């Protein structure tokens, strides 16, 4: 059923200072939420963001390994050769 929160499977109890509690309560009310809804919302968004970052990190590491392998095999194009190729393409397009 939409709009009805599921019964939690775990309960967290933690302490925050009064200022943070007041600020988070104000923020919750501004977004039509309760203070109790903020921690699960925050945890959910944090986990999703970290999972996405982990996926990006894995992709980046794969690309770096490929680049390093190409450089070690001397299978690269020098910057000057790349510039010459680009200049030829520009000249042909003109």
C-alpha positions as CSV (number, residue, x, y, z in Angstrom):
1,X,0.0,0.0,0.0
2,X,1.5,3.4,-1.0
3,X,2.1,6.1,1.5
4,X,2.0,3.7,4.5
5,X,5.5,3.0,5.9
6,X,6.5,-0.6,6.3
7,X,7.0,-2.0,9.8
8,X,10.7,-1.7,10.5
9,X,12.7,-4.9,10.7
10,X,15.3,-3.3,12.9
11,X,15.4,-0.4,15.4
12,X,18.3,2.0,15.8
13,X,18.7,4.2,18.9
14,X,21.3,6.9,18.8
15,X,22.1,10.2,20.5
16,X,22.3,13.6,18.9
17,X,22.9,17.0,20.4
18,X,19.9,19.3,20.9
19,X,20.8,21.7,18.1
20,X,21.0,18.9,15.5
21,X,17.7,17.5,16.7
22,X,16.1,20.9,16.4
23,X,17.6,21.6,13.0
24,X,16.6,18.1,11.7
25,X,13.1,18.5,13.1
26,X,12.7,21.8,11.3
27,X,14.0,20.3,8.1
28,X,11.7,17.3,8.4
29,X,8.6,19.6,8.9
30,X,9.6,21.7,5.9
31,X,9.5,18.5,3.8
32,X,6.3,17.2,5.4
33,X,8.2,14.4,7.2
34,X,8.6,13.5,10.8
35,X,11.9,13.4,12.6
36,X,11.6,9.6,12.8
37,X,11.5,9.4,9.1
38,X,14.8,11.2,8.5
39,X,17.3,8.6,9.7
40,X,15.9,5.8,7.4
41,X,15.6,8.3,4.5
42,X,19.2,9.4,5.1
43,X,20.5,5.8,5.4
44,X,18.7,4.8,2.2
45,X,20.1,7.7,0.2
46,X,23.6,7.3,1.7
47,X,23.7,3.6,0.8
48,X,22.4,4.2,-2.7
49,X,25.0,7.0,-3.3
50,X,27.8,4.8,-1.9
51,X,26.7,1.8,-4.1
52,X,26.7,4.1,-7.2
53,X,30.1,5.4,-6.2
54,X,31.4,1.9,-5.8
55,X,30.2,1.1,-9.3
56,X,32.0,4.2,-10.7
57,X,35.1,3.3,-8.7
58,X,35.2,-0.3,-10.2
59,X,34.7,1.2,-13.8
60,X,37.5,3.7,-13.2
61,X,39.9,1.0,-11.9
62,X,39.2,-1.2,-14.9
63,X,39.8,1.7,-17.3
64,X,43.0,2.6,-15.5
65,X,44.3,-1.0,-15.7
66,X,43.5,-1.0,-19.5
67,X,45.4,2.3,-19.9
68,X,48.4,1.1,-17.9
69,X,48.6,-2.1,-19.8
70,X,48.5,-0.2,-23.1
71,X,51.2,2.2,-21.8
72,X,53.4,-0.7,-20.6
73,X,53.0,-2.4,-24.0
74,X,53.9,0.8,-25.7
75,X,50.5,0.6,-27.5
76,X,49.8,4.4,-27.2
77,X,49.7,7.4,-29.5
78,X,51.9,10.3,-28.6
79,X,50.3,13.7,-28.1
80,X,52.1,15.1,-31.1
81,X,50.7,12.3,-33.3
82,X,47.3,12.9,-32.0
83,X,47.6,16.6,-32.8
84,X,48.7,15.9,-36.4
85,X,45.8,13.5,-36.9
86,X,43.4,16.1,-35.5
87,X,44.9,18.9,-37.7
88,X,44.5,16.7,-40.8
89,X,40.8,16.0,-40.0
90,X,40.2,19.7,-39.5
91,X,41.9,20.5,-42.8
92,X,39.8,17.9,-44.6
93,X,36.6,19.3,-43.1
94,X,37.4,22.9,-44.1
